[in-house]
């Protein structure tokens, strides 16, 4: 649970000043530091950024009455703005999950 909280906080702070790929940095470092099992490392990393990016996308969706996510859904041909929010969370989760898994496997 500490790993999840630290991943969310550090990824959020890095996202404020660095590009999108900076979410991999805390996953890599914390995966190396905490050294959980491989499956747990991927799971915690995925869950942390799925919640962070999915939550941020959902907040933006409600803050602007769904205008942005609806336009992105139309542009991508997805159909639903909520599917765009889900895809956003999954992509962030995959990046962080794989980074956390990499950090864990580097230690081993």
C-alpha positions in Angstrom: 0.0 0.0 0.0 2.9 2.3 0.7 4.3 1.6 -2.8 0.9 2.5 -4.3 0.8 5.8 -2.5 4.4 6.7 -3.3 3.9 5.9 -6.9 0.8 8.1 -7.2 2.3 11.1 -5.4 5.7 11.0 -7.2 4.2 10.4 -10.6 1.7 13.3 -10.1 4.5 15.7 -9.0 6.7 14.7 -11.9 3.9 15.0 -14.4 3.5 18.7 -13.4 7.0 19.6 -14.7 8.1 16.8 -17.0 6.6 15.1 -20.1 4.2 12.2 -19.9 6.9 9.5 -19.9 8.2 10.7 -16.6 5.6 8.5 -14.9 8.0 5.6 -15.6 10.8 7.1 -13.4 9.1 6.6 -10.0 8.0 3.1 -11.0 11.5 2.2 -11.9 13.0 3.6 -8.8 10.4 2.4 -6.4 10.3 -1.1 -8.0 14.0 -1.3 -7.4 13.7 0.0 -3.8 10.7 -2.0 -2.6 11.6 -5.1 -4.6 8.1 -6.8 -4.6 7.5 -10.0 -6.5 7.2 -9.6 -10.2 3.4 -10.0 -10.4 2.8 -7.7 -7.5 5.2 -5.1 -8.9 3.3 -4.9 -12.2 0.0 -4.9 -10.4 0.8 -2.1 -8.0 2.4 0.0 -10.7 -0.5 -0.5 -13.0 -3.1 0.2 -10.4 -1.3 3.4 -9.2 -1.2 5.1 -12.6 -4.6 3.7 -13.7 -6.1 5.5 -10.7 -4.0 8.6 -11.2 -4.5 9.1 -15.0 -8.0 7.8 -15.0 -8.9 10.0 -12.2 -7.4 13.1 -13.8 -9.1 12.3 -17.1 -12.4 11.9 -15.3 -11.9 15.2 -13.4 -11.1 17.0 -16.7 -14.2 15.4 -18.3 -16.5 16.7 -15.6 -14.7 20.1 -15.2 -15.3 21.0 -18.9 -18.7 19.3 -19.3 -17.2 16.5 -21.4 -16.3 18.8 -24.3 -12.6 17.7 -24.6 -13.1 14.0 -24.1 -16.1 13.9 -26.5 -14.0 15.6 -29.2 -11.1 13.3 -28.6 -13.5 10.3 -28.8 -14.8 11.6 -32.2 -11.3 12.2 -33.5 -10.2 8.7 -32.5 -13.5 7.2 -33.7 -14.0 5.5 -30.3 -17.6 6.7 -29.8 -17.8 7.2 -26.1 -15.8 9.8 -24.1 -15.8 7.4 -21.1 -13.9 4.9 -23.3 -11.3 7.6 -23.9 -11.0 8.0 -20.1 -10.6 4.2 -19.7 -8.0 4.0 -22.5 -6.1 6.9 -20.8 -6.0 5.0 -17.5 -4.9 1.8 -19.1 -2.1 3.4 -21.1 -0.7 5.1 -17.9 -1.1 1.9 -16.0 0.8 -0.1 -18.6 3.7 2.4 -18.6 4.0 2.4 -14.9 3.4 -1.3 -14.4 6.1 -2.2 -16.8 8.5 0.3 -15.3 7.9 -1.0 -11.8 8.3 -4.6 -13.1 11.6 -3.5 -14.7 12.9 -2.0 -11.5 12.0 -5.1 -9.6 13.7 -7.4 -12.1 16.8 -5.2 -12.2 17.3 -5.8 -8.5 17.1 -9.5 -8.9 
